[in-house]
Amino acid sequence: MLSRPCSSRIRLETSDLSHSLGKAITRGGHMRVFISSVRRGLEEERDALPGLITAIGHTPIRFEDFGATDLPSREACLAGVGNAELYLLILGPNYGHRFLDTHQSPTHDEWAAATAAGIPRLVYRKDGVQFEKDQEEFIEAIGDYTSGVFYDTFSSTADLLTKVAEAVRNAASAPVGLRYTPLDTHVPIVWRRTEPSHTLSSERPTLEVHVQNVDTRRFSARELEELADALLTRLRNSGVVDHEQGLSVERNDGSVAVAIAGSVPSTWNTVRQSRVTGVRVLSSGQVSVWSELPSDGLGAVLDDEALTSQIASALRLIGELRVVVGPELAIAVSVDPMSSVSIGSVNEMPRRSANFGFHSSTPVRVNPDESTTLAALDSGSSEVARNLVRELIEQVRRR
C-alpha cells in the first residue's frame, strides 16, 4: 500500500515521544505553542487550553489573539505558526471554511505550514462525534505521516487537558530523533543526468535531493500508476505550488514524475529565488526533488545558509509526499551542472560581477555513506541539510 490505512494511524504512547519529536524544540524550558483547530464544535476545548499551557510554563498562540474576529487572515495564522516551537492540532467534527487561493481551511493551511517548517506536532482527535466528509479526508491524510507527529484521541475537555499537559512537558525536553548508521553496502542513486527526461531536463543549475529506502522496498507498476494522481494532490496541499500553477505528469517504465511550471524572468538581471521544479518516484523506492538554485543574470549562487534551507525544505517535502516508509534512509544531493555556478551570498543579488572558477559542467555530488532515520524528513531535516551542505561546499572548493 502507498499509505497507512485509517485503522493503523499513528498512535504513539507518551514514552515514544522522544522518537517522534526532534531537536527543533529541545529547549528544556519555555516554548510558544500554537493551538490550531476550528472553533465551532470545539469552543470549550479552545477556551481551556491557553490557561493550561500558561500554567505549565509556556506561551499559547491562538487566532483569537490576532483580533476580534472568528475568521482571521491567512497571513496572521501562518505567521503565528512560524513563531511557534510546537504545533497543537485539535480535530473536531468540522473542517472549516476554505480560503479561495488554497482551497483549504485555515486549520489545513496551518498544518501544512507547520509540516513544511519541520515544527513538531501534537494531534488530538475528538471521539464520539460525527465528522464532516472534508474533515474525515483531512484526518486520513494526517494519519499517513510517520515522523514528527504525536497522535492521540480524547473523549472530553478534561481528558484532553490531561493528555496535552503530559505531552507538552515531554516535548519541552524531548531528545534528538535522528540516528546515523554507517552503510555496510553501496546504495545506488539514480541521478537526473543518468535518466534524461524532456519534461524535467534543464540547462539551469539544479539542486537534486534524493532519498532511498535502505531496505530497497520497491513499488509495483500499479502502485506507481496510483501514485501519479496522489503526487499532484499532495504537492498542492504542501503549499509548495499554487493551486493555479501548472503541473504535468510523466510516466516512464519504472518511474513517475511531476514537473512544476515556472515563470519567465521579466528582465535579464532579474533575481530568481530558489523554487521546486519537479519530483520523481522510482520503482526502486527512490524519491527525488529537483530545485532551481537562487540566481541572477550572472548565474546561480551557492550560499551556505540558503542551500541548507533549500535542502531541508526538499527533505520535508519528500516527507509530505508520504511515499518513503523507512525506517532507514540513504540521502544524496547534487548540483548539476556547475558551469554557471559561483559561491556567494543571496543577499548581494543582483550582482555586478561573479567569480565562477568552474570550467566544467561536471556535477558535484554527495553520495550516501551512512543511513539515517525518518526524522530526517521532518524535525531533523535542518541538521541533515547542514551536514550535506558542508560536504558539498568542501567538494566545490577543492575544484
N, C-alpha and C positions, 0 to 999 in steps of 0.2 A: 504494500500500500504506500501511497505517496505521503500520507499524513496520518496522524493519530485519529482514530475514531472517537466519537463523543464519549463513549463509555470508558476510555482509557486516558482521559485528560490528566494533566499533571496534578497530582495530589501529594505534595511534599509535606512531611511532618516537620515541625519546627526544628528538630535536630538536624534535618537535612539542609537547613537554610544556608549553612556555610558553603555548600556546593553550588547553590543557585544564585547567590549574591556575590558580586566581585568586589575588587578593591576600590571601585568608584566611591563607595560610601564607608570605607574603613577609616572612621574618624575618631571612634572612641568617645564621642560626645555629641554636640548639638548638630541636628540635621533640619533642613527645610523639607517638609513632607507635603507633596501636592495631593489633594483629595479630588479624585475625578469620578463623577457619576452624573446621571440625570437626576435632577432634584425631585421631579414628580414620581411618587411612589417610594421615595427614599428620604422624605423630609426629616423624619425622626433620626435616622442614622447620620445624615449630614450635619444636623444641628448638634449631635452628641460628640462627634469625632474631634472637632477642634479643641474642646476642653480636655479631652483625654490626651491628645498629642501634646498640648501645652503642659499638662500635669506631669508627664514623664520626661519633660526637659527639651522638647523640640518645638519647631515653629510650623503651624499648619498654614497651608495656602489653599484658598477656595475661590471660585469665581465670584462668590458673594462679596469677597473683599475688594473686587475690582470696580464696584459701582452699584448703584441702586437699580439693578435690572436682573431679571431671571435669564436673560439671553445675552451674555457678554460677547464682545467681539472675539473673533477667532484669534486675532493678534494678541489680545490680552491673555487668553487661555494658554496659547503656545509660549508666550513669554513667561508665564507662571511655571510651566513645565520646565522650561530651560533654566530657571533659577532654583530648581529643586534638586536634592540629593537622593530622594526616594519618592516613588510614584505609587499612590494607593488608589486602586480602582475598585469601586463598588458596583456590582452588576445587579440591577433590579429588573422589573418587568418591562420597562420602556426603553426604546432605543434613542429617542430624542429627535428634534428637527434636524434637517440636513442643510449644510451650507451649499450655496449654489455652485461655488467654484470647485469643491472637493467631492460633492455628492455624499458626504459622510457627516455624521453627527459631531458636535463638539467633543464628546467623550471619545469617539472613534479617532478623531484627529489628534487628541491629546495622547491617546495610547500609541499612535503611530509616531508622534514626536518623541515620546519617552523611549520607545524601542529604538528609533533611529539614533538617539543620543547615547544609547547604552546605559540609561538610568535603570537601576534595579527596580523591579516592580512587584508589588503585593497585590493579589487579585482575590476578591471575595465575592461569591455568587450567592444570592438570597435563595433559600429553599422555600418551597410551598407556595410559589407564585406562578402565574401564567405569563410566559414571555411572549412579546410581540415577535413576529416572524423575523424582522430585521435584527432584533436583539438576539434571537436564537442563532442566527448566522454569525453575528459578531462573537458570541460566546464560543461557537465552534471554532472560529479562526484563532481565538486566543488560546484555546486548548491545544493547538498544534505546536505551540512553542515548547522547546526542550531545554532552554538555557535562560538564566537570568530572571525566572518567574517563580514566585511562590504562590500557589493556587489553593484556595480552600472555600468552604461554604459556611453560611451562618443561618441560624433559624430565628434570631431575634436581635434587637439592638444590644442587649446585654451580652449575648453570645459574641456578637461582632466586636464589641469593645474589648472583651477579654482576649480574644484571638489577636486583634490588632496590637494591643499593648505588648503582648509577648513577642510578636513578630518584629515590631519596630525596635524593641530593646535588643533583640538578637541581631537585627540588621545593622545597628549602630556599631557593633563590634565584630561583624562577620569577617572572617579571613578571606584571603585571595582565593578565587575559584579556579585559577589557572594552574595547570600542572604540565611540565615538559618531560618528554621521554625521548632519549636518543633513538633514532631509527636503526634497526639492525638489517633492514633490507632497503633497496632502492625503490622509491615511489615515483613512477613515471608521470610526467606532466606534459599535457598536450598544449603547446603554446599557440598563440594566434597565428603566428607566421607559418607554422607547420600544418595548419589546417585552413588554407585560404578560403575566404567566403566573400563574395562580391558585396553582400549586404553589410557585413561588419568590417570590411577592409578599409583602411585609410592610410594616407601618407603622413598624416599628422602624428606627432609623438603620442603614444598611447601608454597609459599605465595599465598593466594586466595584474589582476589578483585572482589566484586560483586556489581552490580548496578541494582536497581529495580525501575521502574516507580511507583510512589506512587499511581497513578490512576489505577494501575493494568491492564493496557492495555494488551490484550492477542493476541498471534499470532495463526492464523489458521494452520491446517496441511499443506495446500497448501503454505502458506507464509513461513513456516519453510522449506519446500522442496525447494522452490525457493532460500531461504537464504543460503542453503548449498553451492551452487556454488558461490554466491556473497561473502561469507566469504573468500573463497580461494583467489579470486581476490583482495579483499580489504586488506587481510593480506599481500600479496606480495607487493601491491602498498604502503603500510605503511612503508616499509623498515625494519620491524621487522624480516622478514625472507628473505633469499636469494632466487632468482628465481630457483636455483637448489636444494634448501633444500626440503626434503620430507615432505609432508603434507598428512594426512589421515582424511577422514570424517567419522564420526559415527552418524548414525541416530537412535534414540530411540523413544519410544512413548512419545511425548511431548517435545523433545529436539533435537538439532543438535549440534555437537561438532567437532572441528578440533584439532588434535594432531600434534605437530611440532617435527620432528625428531631432535635428538641431537647427539653429538659425544661422544665417549668413551674416558676417560682420558688416556693419554699415560703412566703415572706413578702414583704410589699410592698417592703421596702428591702433585699432580698437582692442581694448583689453578683454580677453576671453577668460572667464572663470572656469575652473575645473567642472566637468559635468560627466555623468554616466552616459555612455553611448551604446551599450549593449550588454546582454548577459547570455550565457550559454550553459547548457547542461549536457554532458556526455553520458552515454550508456554505461561508461565505466564508473559513474558516480561523481566525476569531477564537475564542480560548479565554478564558473568564471564570471568576472565582471570587468568590462573594459571602461576606461575613463580617459577623457582628454585631460592633459596637463594644463594648468593656467598658462596663458601665452599672450603675447602682443605681436606687433608687426615684425619683431626681430626673432621670433620663435618661442619655444616653450621654456619654462623656468622650473628648475629643481630647487625647491625651497624646503628645508628640513621640516619645519613646523607644518607648512601647508601639505607636504607629502604625507606626513604622519596622519594628519586629519583625514586626508583623502583615502588612504589605505584603511584606516579604522572605519570610515563610513562604508567603504566597499565590503568589509568583513561583516558589518552589521546588516547591510543589505542582503548579503548571502544568507545570513541567519533569518531575515524576514521572509525570504523566499520559501523557507521551510522545506528544503529539499535534502540538506545534509542532516544525517541522523547520528553520525559519530559512532562510538564515543571518542575515538582518537582521530585527529585530523592532521594532515600534512598541508602546509601553506607555502605557496611560492608567489613571487612577484617579479615583474619585469617592466622596463621602459624600452619601447621599440617603436620606431627607430630612434637613434641617438644623434643623427646628423644635424639637427637644428635645435639641440637642447643645450642650455647653459645653466650653471649653478648661480643662483641669485636670490633676490627677495621679491616676493609678490607685491610688497608694499612700494617698490620702486617702479612698477609698471604704470604707464608705458615708458619704455626705456629709449634713450638716445643712442646707446651703444651696448654691445654684448661681446663677451669673450667665449666663443664656443669651444674650441680646442678639441672637438670630436670630428675626425675626418672620415669616419666610417659610420654606416648605418647599422652596424652590428649591434644587436640589443644588449642591454645589461640585465642579467638575470640572477635572482637569488633562489637557488634550489633548496628544497627542504632537507635538513639533516636531523630533524627531530620532529616528534609529533606533539600536539597539544590537545587540550580538552575543548568541549563545546563552548566554554566561557569565552573563547577567542572570538566567537561570533556575536558577543554581547558585551557584558561588563568588562571583559578582559581585552577588548579589541584595541584600545589605545596602547596598552603595554606591548601587545604583539606587534602592532604597527611600528612602534618606536624601534624595536629590535630589528625589524625588516629594513627600515629606512637607514639605520646605522650601517648595516652591511651593504646595502645598495649604494649609498653615497661613498663608502670606502672603495668599492669597486670602480665607481666613476672617477674618483680622484687618482686611482692608480693607472688610469689610461694615459 
